[in-house]
Amino acid sequence: MKVLERLTALRDLMRANGLSAYIVPGTDPHASEYMAPHWMEMSWITGFLGETGTAVVTLDRALLWTDSRYYLQAEAELQGSTVELMRESDVDCPSIADWLKKEIINRQSIGVNPEMYSVNGYKKLKDDLEDGGLELKSVDLIRPIWTENRPDIPLTQLYEYEDKYAGESVPDKLRRVREALAEKRCDAAVVAELDEIGWLLNIRGRDVDYTPCVIAYVVLEAERCTLFIDARKVNAENAAKLQAKGITLRGYEEVFPYLKNLQAKGVLFDGNRVNEALYEAINPAIARKVNASPGPLQIMMSVKNEVELNGEREAMKVDAVALTRFFIWLEKEAFKTPQTEITLADKLHEFRAMGKNFTDESFCTIAGWKGNGAIVHYHAEPENCAKIEGNGVLLLDSGGQYLDGTTDITRTVWIGDEKAIPAAVKQDFTLVLKGHIALAKARFPKGTRGNQLDVLAHQFMWQEGITYGHGTGHGVGHFMGCHEGPANIRTDNNTNPIREGNVFSDEPGIYRTNEYGIRTENLVIAVPAKVSERTTGETYYEFETITLCFYDTRLMDFDMLTTDEIAWINDYHARVAAETLPRLNKEEQAYLADKCKPIQMNK
């Protein structure tokens, strides 16, 4: 079926169900950052292959909402489809609900697949539409028409994540979660987020790109824990291990009838991470249904234990070796043959894959040459990626998944004649670095939120009338999702505090459209801070930087750096050398020692 045929088939079903419009979001039932192709319904109905978008189909029009990163791609891919592009990053673009309230006559019905909306997202949409006299209905109209060539739900094998890496057994985790449920007067919980399931049951898989998850649901009760998963994904050995830990196995789709018959005094769920279809399936006789966002599982998962933290530190050392070898190759070997952004990313993957316990990248490497580096979420494609030639700035944002932990690092380097580095580039690089260092050096009381620290990274840029639109820091999982909540560091008012054991990125940036992008990123751990004897008794935290890779000192304007900032860089480089040199051969050691040599302070 072509897009026009798909739209016709959908409209036929809409009429049969009494719907005036149908919304198809670019999401899946598990609120995943990376979706399995089986759930790419928005792409199927529109022909648009971008990662972010929502389709709205009425009886006579079809529209796609997406942001500015995908305007050019959408314009090309929507040609001939009758699907109109709605540029949601533009200030005058209406929201989907506002557009529907204007275009659809009062008291008509709008349909959505409730599996594709979180409970909270569904409620907000429902309330917004009801303000305009429109009704929201739960109905899946894509499954009946997408019957040909629809990819299956992945069937990769589940595997055990050993306690020696996890640092805590499954029975201990189940006990802790049940205690948290009891505190909320609940004796059952519904879990749909794949990273939470992987953490709780110490299981991993390869169902999702870049994140070692397995597609499943979990219902945790006072006396049992049920994993809903396709039986073909669990071999006899792993099934026996799970059952020995008190976990019952049922089919993936059986979660819905199971919830309809669930007997519990109270059910807890995270309304941002559990889909509406699961919520609607819960036994209506259960009066107490607690929507906790974030739920206790997400909070527990974000607080890494000492085994996990030591694993992260070890993964960083392995990553440091790969990065050092890559940069040696980049300077000495790369340009003996023509290179592109993609060949650089491939070579970095090759070096990472040599490392102990490496399993995959933690996200698709962003290698942005010159102007492409100014596109924050740039993704190079073979047919249009840039050739690396001449002088310029390379932004390289990458990461690895190791059994020990998850890495994420951005370095900005100069390629070409060092004497050709513009003063403006040095100024921007140094402004970013100053903010990066200021956040890394932060000391703050328990209960501090990320938005209270964000100004530390922005301050020097703001003084120059410069800013960036992305977050300064996101949480990072342990051999799990590279982006993890509930806390973060950004200007938005996230009420979740920074907790001891949280791992964050520290990544301010400056982006000059069509010229270059500069971002500097390390990962940091929130650890107890040493405070003076005059403290009034509060608990204080600070950040331990765990990423180990040199900064390109050629891009620094030393006159803009204070004595304390130069001392911090020198101390950091000394630690990079101390941790990494023993893992390198003599030639590699000489290279890294030169990159980490102290900056001479003339102040």
SEFI-697542 format. One record per residue (C-alpha): residue number from 1; x, y, z. Coordinates in steps of 0.05 Angstrom, whole numbers. Layout:
@resi:NUM&u:X&v:Y&w:Z
...
! end
This chain:
@resi:1&u:0&v:0&w:0
@resi:2&u:23&v:70&w:-16
@resi:3&u:10&v:129&w:30
@resi:4&u:-52&v:151&w:-8
@resi:5&u:-81&v:80&w:-3
@resi:6&u:-65&v:77&w:71
@resi:7&u:-99&v:143&w:84
@resi:8&u:-161&v:119&w:46
@resi:9&u:-163&v:55&w:86
@resi:10&u:-156&v:94&w:151
@resi:11&u:-212&v:142&w:132
@resi:12&u:-258&v:83&w:117
@resi:13&u:-246&v:57&w:187
@resi:14&u:-255&v:126&w:216
@resi:15&u:-324&v:132&w:185
@resi:16&u:-343&v:62&w:210
@resi:17&u:-323&v:84&w:280
@resi:18&u:-356&v:152&w:278
@resi:19&u:-290&v:191&w:282
@resi:20&u:-277&v:258&w:250
@resi:21&u:-202&v:255&w:262
@resi:22&u:-149&v:204&w:282
@resi:23&u:-81&v:221&w:314
@resi:24&u:-20&v:177&w:302
@resi:25&u:39&v:196&w:347
@resi:26&u:111&v:175&w:334
@resi:27&u:113&v:134&w:398
@resi:28&u:109&v:62&w:423
@resi:29&u:74&v:28&w:482
@resi:30&u:136&v:32&w:526
@resi:31&u:153&v:106&w:520
@resi:32&u:218&v:85&w:487
@resi:33&u:270&v:134&w:462
@resi:34&u:287&v:85&w:407
@resi:35&u:229&v:46&w:378
@resi:36&u:225&v:-22&w:345
@resi:37&u:201&v:-15&w:272
@resi:38&u:138&v:-53&w:290
@resi:39&u:110&v:10&w:323
@resi:40&u:130&v:62&w:272
@resi:41&u:58&v:77&w:255
@resi:42&u:67&v:151&w:243
@resi:43&u:120&v:137&w:190
@resi:44&u:77&v:83&w:158
@resi:45&u:16&v:127&w:151
@resi:46&u:53&v:189&w:126
@resi:47&u:117&v:165&w:92
@resi:48&u:158&v:211&w:137
@resi:49&u:217&v:174&w:167
@resi:50&u:242&v:226&w:218
@resi:51&u:248&v:206&w:291
@resi:52&u:198&v:258&w:317
@resi:53&u:129&v:273&w:291
@resi:54&u:54&v:265&w:300
@resi:55&u:4&v:254&w:245
@resi:56&u:-68&v:279&w:245
@resi:57&u:-116&v:251&w:194
@resi:58&u:-186&v:280&w:183
@resi:59&u:-237&v:257&w:132
@resi:60&u:-209&v:306&w:81
@resi:61&u:-140&v:327&w:104
@resi:62&u:-76&v:296&w:132
@resi:63&u:-22&v:335&w:170
@resi:64&u:45&v:322&w:202
@resi:65&u:72&v:361&w:262
@resi:66&u:148&v:358&w:269
@resi:67&u:202&v:405&w:294
@resi:68&u:254&v:446&w:257
@resi:69&u:306&v:391&w:255
@resi:70&u:263&v:354&w:205
@resi:71&u:233&v:408&w:161
@resi:72&u:276&v:394&w:100
@resi:73&u:269&v:319&w:107
@resi:74&u:194&v:323&w:116
@resi:75&u:185&v:369&w:55
@resi:76&u:221&v:317&w:12
@resi:77&u:188&v:255&w:40
@resi:78&u:117&v:282&w:41
@resi:79&u:116&v:301&w:-32
@resi:80&u:58&v:270&w:-69
@resi:81&u:27&v:242&w:-5
@resi:82&u:-25&v:297&w:7
@resi:83&u:3&v:302&w:78
@resi:84&u:14&v:375&w:97
@resi:85&u:74&v:396&w:140
@resi:86&u:60&v:433&w:205
@resi:87&u:123&v:468&w:229
@resi:88&u:114&v:461&w:304
@resi:89&u:178&v:499&w:321
@resi:90&u:149&v:561&w:289
@resi:91&u:117&v:609&w:339
@resi:92&u:52&v:614&w:299
@resi:93&u:42&v:539&w:292
@resi:94&u:-20&v:516&w:332
@resi:95&u:-17&v:455&w:376
@resi:96&u:-53&v:393&w:352
@resi:97&u:-109&v:403&w:402
@resi:98&u:-118&v:476&w:383
@resi:99&u:-119&v:460&w:309
@resi:100&u:-172&v:406&w:319
@resi:101&u:-215&v:451&w:362
@resi:102&u:-215&v:502&w:306
@resi:103&u:-224&v:454&w:248
@resi:104&u:-272&v:401&w:276
@resi:105&u:-344&v:417&w:292
@resi:106&u:-366&v:413&w:365
@resi:107&u:-386&v:346&w:396
@resi:108&u:-349&v:303&w:346
@resi:109&u:-300&v:247&w:364
@resi:110&u:-225&v:242&w:356
@resi:111&u:-191&v:174&w:359
@resi:112&u:-123&v:151&w:384
@resi:113&u:-90&v:84&w:399
@resi:114&u:-85&v:86&w:476
@resi:115&u:-23&v:42&w:474
@resi:116&u:15&v:100&w:442
@resi:117&u:-2&v:151&w:496
@resi:118&u:21&v:154&w:567
@resi:119&u:-34&v:161&w:619
@resi:120&u:-14&v:233&w:632
@resi:121&u:-7&v:249&w:559
@resi:122&u:-76&v:220&w:544
@resi:123&u:-109&v:258&w:600
@resi:124&u:-79&v:324&w:577
@resi:125&u:-101&v:313&w:506
@resi:126&u:-171&v:292&w:529
@resi:127&u:-178&v:354&w:573
@resi:128&u:-153&v:400&w:518
@resi:129&u:-202&v:371&w:467
@resi:130&u:-260&v:373&w:516
@resi:131&u:-248&v:448&w:524
@resi:132&u:-269&v:453&w:451
@resi:133&u:-327&v:405&w:458
@resi:134&u:-291&v:346&w:426
@resi:135&u:-290&v:275&w:452
@resi:136&u:-228&v:231&w:454
@resi:137&u:-238&v:156&w:440
@resi:138&u:-190&v:98&w:451
@resi:139&u:-187&v:55&w:388
@resi:140&u:-131&v:23&w:348
@resi:141&u:-145&v:35&w:274
@resi:142&u:-75&v:22&w:248
@resi:143&u:-69&v:-52&w:266
@resi:144&u:-129&v:-72&w:223
@resi:145&u:-100&v:-39&w:160
@resi:146&u:-25&v:-49&w:170
@resi:147&u:-27&v:-123&w:156
@resi:148&u:22&v:-128&w:99
@resi:149&u:98&v:-125&w:112
@resi:150&u:90&v:-99&w:183
@resi:151&u:154&v:-117&w:220
@resi:152&u:146&v:-165&w:278
@resi:153&u:160&v:-146&w:349
@resi:154&u:234&v:-164&w:358
@resi:155&u:248&v:-234&w:383
@resi:156&u:320&v:-228&w:406
@resi:157&u:338&v:-269&w:466
@resi:158&u:334&v:-243&w:537
@resi:159&u:397&v:-253&w:578
@resi:160&u:415&v:-249&w:651
@resi:161&u:452&v:-187&w:676
@resi:162&u:496&v:-216&w:729
@resi:163&u:496&v:-190&w:800
@resi:164&u:570&v:-177&w:796
@resi:165&u:553&v:-120&w:747
@resi:166&u:485&v:-100&w:776
@resi:167&u:510&v:-97&w:848
@resi:168&u:442&v:-119&w:876
@resi:169&u:402&v:-183&w:870
@resi:170&u:332&v:-188&w:842
@resi:171&u:301&v:-210&w:908
@resi:172&u:332&v:-150&w:943
@resi:173&u:305&v:-103&w:889
@resi:174&u:235&v:-134&w:893
@resi:175&u:236&v:-126&w:968
@resi:176&u:255&v:-53&w:964
@resi:177&u:201&v:-37&w:912
@resi:178&u:148&v:-74&w:952
@resi:179&u:167&v:-33&w:1013
@resi:180&u:159&v:30&w:972
@resi:181&u:90&v:6&w:948
@resi:182&u:69&v:-7&w:1020
@resi:183&u:87&v:65&w:1038
@resi:184&u:38&v:88&w:986
@resi:185&u:-15&v:38&w:1010
@resi:186&u:-10&v:-2&w:946
@resi:187&u:3&v:-77&w:938
@resi:188&u:12&v:-79&w:862
@resi:189&u:49&v:-39&w:809
@resi:190&u:47&v:-37&w:733
@resi:191&u:114&v:-28&w:697
@resi:192&u:118&v:-14&w:622
@resi:193&u:184&v:24&w:614
@resi:194&u:236&v:-24&w:587
@resi:195&u:295&v:4&w:626
@resi:196&u:257&v:-4&w:692
@resi:197&u:241&v:-76&w:675
@resi:198&u:313&v:-90&w:657
@resi:199&u:338&v:-58&w:722
@resi:200&u:286&v:-92&w:767
@resi:201&u:296&v:-163&w:740
@resi:202&u:370&v:-158&w:722
@resi:203&u:356&v:-176&w:650
@resi:204&u:379&v:-146&w:585
@resi:205&u:367&v:-156&w:511
@resi:206&u:377&v:-128&w:441
@resi:207&u:306&v:-110&w:423
@resi:208&u:319&v:-35&w:419
@resi:209&u:375&v:3&w:384
@resi:210&u:430&v:30&w:430
@resi:211&u:395&v:9&w:494
@resi:212&u:403&v:-63&w:520
@resi:213&u:329&v:-74&w:534
@resi:214&u:279&v:-130&w:524
@resi:215&u:207&v:-116&w:504
@resi:216&u:161&v:-137&w:560
@resi:217&u:114&v:-114&w:615
@resi:218&u:116&v:-129&w:689
@resi:219&u:62&v:-131&w:742
@resi:220&u:91&v:-133&w:812
@resi:221&u:46&v:-155&w:869
@resi:222&u:56&v:-167&w:943
@resi:223&u:65&v:-242&w:933
@resi:224&u:85&v:-249&w:860
@resi:225&u:122&v:-216&w:802
@resi:226&u:98&v:-231&w:731
@resi:227&u:139&v:-218&w:669
@resi:228&u:97&v:-213&w:606
@resi:229&u:141&v:-231&w:548
@resi:230&u:140&v:-272&w:484
@resi:231&u:161&v:-342&w:506
@resi:232&u:206&v:-349&w:445
@resi:233&u:252&v:-296&w:476
@resi:234&u:267&v:-337&w:538
@resi:235&u:307&v:-402&w:533
@resi:236&u:299&v:-457&w:584
@resi:237&u:361&v:-437&w:624
@resi:238&u:340&v:-365&w:632
@resi:239&u:268&v:-384&w:646
@resi:240&u:293&v:-428&w:703
@resi:241&u:336&v:-372&w:731
@resi:242&u:278&v:-323&w:730
@resi:243&u:231&v:-372&w:763
@resi:244&u:284&v:-386&w:817
@resi:245&u:282&v:-311&w:833
@resi:246&u:207&v:-312&w:842
@resi:247&u:187&v:-288&w:773
@resi:248&u:128&v:-319&w:735
@resi:249&u:128&v:-317&w:659
@resi:250&u:67&v:-303&w:616
@resi:251&u:56&v:-282&w:543
@resi:252&u:67&v:-210&w:523
@resi:253&u:-6&v:-195&w:505
@resi:254&u:-32&v:-230&w:566
@resi:255&u:-19&v:-168&w:608
@resi:256&u:-86&v:-138&w:588
@resi:257&u:-132&v:-195&w:611
@resi:258&u:-87&v:-204&w:672
@resi:259&u:-98&v:-131&w:693
@resi:260&u:-173&v:-138&w:682
@resi:261&u:-174&v:-194&w:734
@resi:262&u:-122&v:-164&w:781
@resi:263&u:-141&v:-167&w:854
@resi:264&u:-107&v:-113&w:895
@resi:265&u:-123&v:-60&w:947
@resi:266&u:-83&v:-8&w:909
@resi:267&u:-45&v:-4&w:843
@resi:268&u:13&v:43&w:831
@resi:269&u:36&v:66&w:762
@resi:270&u:78&v:122&w:733
@resi:271&u:31&v:163&w:690
@resi:272&u:88&v:188&w:647
@resi:273&u:114&v:118&w:631
@resi:274&u:53&v:71&w:632
@resi:275&u:8&v:74&w:571
@resi:276&u:-66&v:90&w:573
@resi:277&u:-86&v:21&w:547
@resi:278&u:-55&v:-12&w:608
@resi:279&u:-90&v:38&w:654
@resi:280&u:-157&v:25&w:620
@resi:281&u:-147&v:-50&w:629
@resi:282&u:-137&v:-47&w:705
@resi:283&u:-194&v:-80&w:742
@resi:284&u:-246&v:-24&w:752
@resi:285&u:-264&v:-54&w:820
@resi:286&u:-197&v:-31&w:847
@resi:287&u:-213&v:36&w:878
@resi:288&u:-143&v:60&w:895
@resi:289&u:-101&v:74&w:832
@resi:290&u:-41&v:117&w:849
@resi:291&u:-7&v:157&w:794
@resi:292&u:64&v:170&w:818
@resi:293&u:111&v:208&w:771
@resi:294&u:166&v:192&w:781
@resi:295&u:151&v:123&w:808
@resi:296&u:196&v:90&w:860
@resi:297&u:228&v:46&w:808
@resi:298&u:254&v:104&w:767
@resi:299&u:283&v:137&w:829
@resi:300&u:316&v:73&w:854
@resi:301&u:345&v:59&w:785
@resi:302&u:375&v:129&w:780
@resi:303&u:413&v:122&w:846
@resi:304&u:472&v:78&w:828
@resi:305&u:502&v:32&w:880
@resi:306&u:577&v:27&w:890
@resi:307&u:585&v:-33&w:844
@resi:308&u:549&v:5&w:789
@resi:309&u:590&v:68&w:801
@resi:310&u:656&v:29&w:800
@resi:311&u:632&v:-4&w:736
@resi:312&u:619&v:65&w:705
@resi:313&u:689&v:87&w:725
@resi:314&u:719&v:25&w:693
@resi:315&u:678&v:34&w:629
@resi:316&u:706&v:105&w:625
@resi:317&u:777&v:79&w:627
@resi:318&u:763&v:29&w:571
@resi:319&u:728&v:85&w:532
@resi:320&u:789&v:131&w:544
@resi:321&u:834&v:81&w:509
@resi:322&u:788&v:77&w:448
@resi:323&u:782&v:153&w:444
@resi:324&u:858&v:163&w:450
@resi:325&u:870&v:113&w:394
@resi:326&u:817&v:145&w:351
@resi:327&u:847&v:215&w:358
@resi:328&u:917&v:187&w:342
@resi:329&u:887&v:156&w:279
@resi:330&u:851&v:221&w:263
@resi:331&u:915&v:262&w:266
@resi:332&u:965&v:212&w:235
@resi:333&u:927&v:165&w:189
@resi:334&u:857&v:190&w:173
@resi:335&u:874&v:238&w:117
@resi:336&u:918&v:191&w:77
@resi:337&u:851&v:172&w:46
@resi:338&u:787&v:214&w:37
@resi:339&u:744&v:217&w:100
@resi:340&u:672&v:235&w:114
@resi:341&u:632&v:245&w:177
@resi:342&u:608&v:173&w:171
@resi:343&u:677&v:142&w:162
@resi:344&u:700&v:178&w:225
@resi:345&u:640&v:151&w:264
@resi:346&u:654&v:81&w:237
@resi:347&u:727&v:84&w:257
@resi:348&u:709&v:107&w:327
@resi:349&u:661&v:48&w:333
@resi:350&u:717&v:2&w:310
@resi:351&u:763&v:26&w:365
@resi:352&u:708&v:21&w:418
@resi:353&u:691&v:-50&w:396
@resi:354&u:761&v:-72&w:415
@resi:355&u:748&v:-54&w:488
@resi:356&u:732&v:-104&w:542
@resi:357&u:657&v:-115&w:554
@resi:358&u:636&v:-70&w:496
@resi:359&u:568&v:-89&w:468
@resi:360&u:543&v:-30&w:426
@resi:361&u:542&v:45&w:418
@resi:362&u:498&v:82&w:469
@resi:363&u:469&v:125&w:414
@resi:364&u:482&v:141&w:341
@resi:365&u:548&v:179&w:338
@resi:366&u:542&v:253&w:319
@resi:367&u:602&v:273&w:277
@resi:368&u:588&v:345&w:255
@resi:369&u:639&v:377&w:209
@resi:370&u:637&v:453&w:205
@resi:371&u:565&v:477&w:197
@resi:372&u:536&v:408&w:210
@resi:373&u:562&v:413&w:281
@resi:374&u:514&v:471&w:293
@resi:375&u:455&v:423&w:283
@resi:376&u:447&v:398&w:355
@resi:377&u:418&v:329&w:338
@resi:378&u:453&v:322&w:272
@resi:379&u:454&v:253&w:239
@resi:380&u:498&v:242&w:179
@resi:381&u:469&v:202&w:121
@resi:382&u:513&v:168&w:68
@resi:383&u:483&v:207&w:10
@resi:384&u:494&v:276&w:40
@resi:385&u:547&v:273&w:94
@resi:386&u:603&v:323&w:93
@resi:387&u:673&v:308&w:69
@resi:388&u:728&v:325&w:120
@resi:389&u:773&v:372&w:82
@resi:390&u:809&v:438&w:94
@resi:391&u:809&v:472&w:162
@resi:392&u:751&v:470&w:210
@resi:393&u:717&v:449&w:274
@resi:394&u:694&v:377&w:285
@resi:395&u:642&v:363&w:338
@resi:396&u:642&v:290&w:359
@resi:397&u:588&v:266&w:407
@resi:398&u:590&v:191&w:420
@resi:399&u:584&v:137&w:472
@resi:400&u:589&v:63&w:486
@resi:401&u:550&v:9&w:521
@resi:402&u:595&v:-35&w:563
@resi:403&u:573&v:-90&w:612
@resi:404&u:605&v:-45&w:665
@resi:405&u:568&v:18&w:647
@resi:406&u:546&v:69&w:595
@resi:407&u:589&v:125&w:568
@resi:408&u:572&v:191&w:533
@resi:409&u:624&v:242&w:514
@resi:410&u:630&v:302&w:468
@resi:411&u:695&v:332&w:445
@resi:412&u:705&v:390&w:397
@resi:413&u:771&v:390&w:360
@resi:414&u:805&v:430&w:306
@resi:415&u:825&v:396&w:241
@resi:416&u:876&v:428&w:195
@resi:417&u:927&v:484&w:204
@resi:418&u:930&v:505&w:277
@resi:419&u:951&v:575&w:256
@resi:420&u:885&v:582&w:219
@resi:421&u:841&v:576&w:281
@resi:422&u:798&v:640&w:283
@resi:423&u:798&v:680&w:347
@resi:424&u:721&v:676&w:348
@resi:425&u:725&v:600&w:351
@resi:426&u:774&v:603&w:409
@resi:427&u:729&v:652&w:445
@resi:428&u:668&v:607&w:437
@resi:429&u:705&v:544&w:456
@resi:430&u:731&v:577&w:519
@resi:431&u:663&v:605&w:539
@resi:432&u:635&v:534&w:534
@resi:433&u:694&v:506&w:573
@resi:434&u:686&v:557&w:628
@resi:435&u:613&v:538&w:638
@resi:436&u:631&v:464&w:634
@resi:437&u:683&v:473&w:689
@resi:438&u:638&v:516&w:733
@resi:439&u:585&v:461&w:735
@resi:440&u:637&v:407&w:746
@resi:441&u:662&v:446&w:807
@resi:442&u:593&v:458&w:837
@resi:443&u:580&v:443&w:911
@resi:444&u:508&v:445&w:934
@resi:445&u:462&v:423&w:991
@resi:446&u:419&v:361&w:990
@resi:447&u:352&v:376&w:957
@resi:448&u:382&v:420&w:903
@resi:449&u:348&v:414&w:835
@resi:450&u:383&v:414&w:768
@resi:451&u:351&v:480&w:746
@resi:452&u:384&v:513&w:806
@resi:453&u:453&v:494&w:779
@resi:454&u:440&v:505&w:705
@resi:455&u:460&v:578&w:708
@resi:456&u:531&v:557&w:726
@resi:457&u:540&v:529&w:656
@resi:458&u:504&v:585&w:621
@resi:459&u:532&v:645&w:659
@resi:460&u:593&v:663&w:616
@resi:461&u:554&v:656&w:551
@resi:462&u:496&v:696&w:577
@resi:463&u:543&v:753&w:593
@resi:464&u:561&v:754&w:519
@resi:465&u:489&v:749&w:496
@resi:466&u:497&v:676&w:475
@resi:467&u:456&v:615&w:496
@resi:468&u:438&v:544&w:475
@resi:469&u:370&v:511&w:472
@resi:470&u:385&v:440&w:496
@resi:471&u:392&v:416&w:567
@resi:472&u:459&v:422&w:602
@resi:473&u:456&v:354&w:635
@resi:474&u:415&v:290&w:629
@resi:475&u:415&v:229&w:674
@resi:476&u:453&v:168&w:648
@resi:477&u:435&v:96&w:660
@resi:478&u:480&v:39&w:681
@resi:479&u:487&v:-7&w:621
@resi:480&u:420&v:20&w:602
@resi:481&u:390&v:82&w:569
@resi:482&u:439&v:138&w:556
@resi:483&u:384&v:187&w:575
@resi:484&u:352&v:174&w:642
@resi:485&u:308&v:211&w:692
@resi:486&u:279&v:234&w:736
@resi:487&u:328&v:291&w:751
@resi:488&u:365&v:332&w:700
@resi:489&u:404&v:397&w:694
@resi:490&u:369&v:448&w:650
@resi:491&u:331&v:514&w:654
@resi:492&u:263&v:478&w:660
@resi:493&u:235&v:473&w:730
@resi:494&u:242&v:398&w:743
@resi:495&u:222&v:388&w:816
@resi:496&u:263&v:324&w:823
@resi:497&u:325&v:337&w:865
@resi:498&u:395&v:313&w:850
@resi:499&u:409&v:251&w:891
@resi:500&u:473&v:219&w:914
@resi:501&u:493&v:167&w:863
@resi:502&u:460&v:201&w:804
@resi:503&u:502&v:204&w:740
@resi:504&u:494&v:265&w:695
@resi:505&u:523&v:294&w:633
@resi:506&u:556&v:363&w:636
@resi:507&u:550&v:390&w:564
@resi:508&u:542&v:464&w:549
@resi:509&u:550&v:487&w:477
@resi:510&u:551&v:544&w:427
@resi:511&u:523&v:535&w:357
@resi:512&u:537&v:582&w:299
@resi:513&u:489&v:567&w:242
@resi:514&u:525&v:545&w:178
@resi:515&u:593&v:556&w:212
@resi:516&u:608&v:507&w:269
@resi:517&u:583&v:476&w:333
@resi:518&u:621&v:471&w:398
@resi:519&u:601&v:426&w:455
@resi:520&u:643&v:398&w:512
@resi:521&u:614&v:339&w:551
@resi:522&u:636&v:296&w:609
@resi:523&u:597&v:250&w:655
@resi:524&u:595&v:266&w:729
@resi:525&u:571&v:230&w:792
@resi:526&u:536&v:266&w:850
@resi:527&u:578&v:247&w:911
@resi:528&u:583&v:271&w:983
@resi:529&u:622&v:336&w:988
@resi:530&u:676&v:353&w:1038
@resi:531&u:653&v:416&w:1074
@resi:532&u:687&v:461&w:1124
@resi:533&u:682&v:452&w:1199
@resi:534&u:637&v:514&w:1202
@resi:535&u:580&v:480&w:1164
@resi:536&u:512&v:485&w:1196
@resi:537&u:500&v:411&w:1190
@resi:538&u:467&v:403&w:1122
@resi:539&u:488&v:347&w:1075
@resi:540&u:526&v:374&w:1014
@resi:541&u:541&v:342&w:947
@resi:542&u:591&v:356&w:892
@resi:543&u:607&v:325&w:825
@resi:544&u:660&v:273&w:811
@resi:545&u:681&v:277&w:737
@resi:546&u:689&v:206&w:711
@resi:547&u:700&v:217&w:636
@resi:548&u:774&v:211&w:617
@resi:549&u:793&v:246&w:553
@resi:550&u:836&v:308&w:539
@resi:551&u:809&v:374&w:515
@resi:552&u:837&v:406&w:452
@resi:553&u:881&v:460&w:484
@resi:554&u:894&v:491&w:416
@resi:555&u:823&v:518&w:418
@resi:556&u:830&v:552&w:485
@resi:557&u:840&v:626&w:494
@resi:558&u:883&v:623&w:557
@resi:559&u:874&v:697&w:571
@resi:560&u:800&v:684&w:583
@resi:561&u:814&v:630&w:635
@resi:562&u:825&v:644&w:709
@resi:563&u:882&v:614&w:749
@resi:564&u:833&v:567&w:783
@resi:565&u:804&v:544&w:716
@resi:566&u:873&v:530&w:687
@resi:567&u:891&v:492&w:751
@resi:568&u:827&v:451&w:743
@resi:569&u:844&v:434&w:670
@resi:570&u:915&v:414&w:690
@resi:571&u:889&v:371&w:747
@resi:572&u:839&v:338&w:701
@resi:573&u:891&v:324&w:647
@resi:574&u:938&v:296&w:700
@resi:575&u:883&v:247&w:721
@resi:576&u:868&v:229&w:648
@resi:577&u:941&v:212&w:638
@resi:578&u:948&v:174&w:704
@resi:579&u:886&v:131&w:690
@resi:580&u:898&v:118&w:616
@resi:581&u:973&v:115&w:603
@resi:582&u:983&v:46&w:635
@resi:583&u:933&v:17&w:585
@resi:584&u:970&v:44&w:523
@resi:585&u:1032&v:25&w:484
@resi:586&u:1093&v:70&w:483
@resi:587&u:1074&v:108&w:421
@resi:588&u:1003&v:120&w:447
@resi:589&u:1031&v:141&w:515
@resi:590&u:1075&v:193&w:483
@resi:591&u:1016&v:221&w:444
@resi:592&u:971&v:225&w:505
@resi:593&u:1025&v:253&w:550
@resi:594&u:1034&v:310&w:501
@resi:595&u:959&v:324&w:498
@resi:596&u:956&v:325&w:574
@resi:597&u:1017&v:367&w:588
@resi:598&u:1003&v:424&w:636
@resi:599&u:982&v:492&w:612
@resi:600&u:1033&v:543&w:636
@resi:601&u:1002&v:595&w:680
@resi:602&u:1028&v:665&w:668
@resi:603&u:979&v:700&w:714
! end
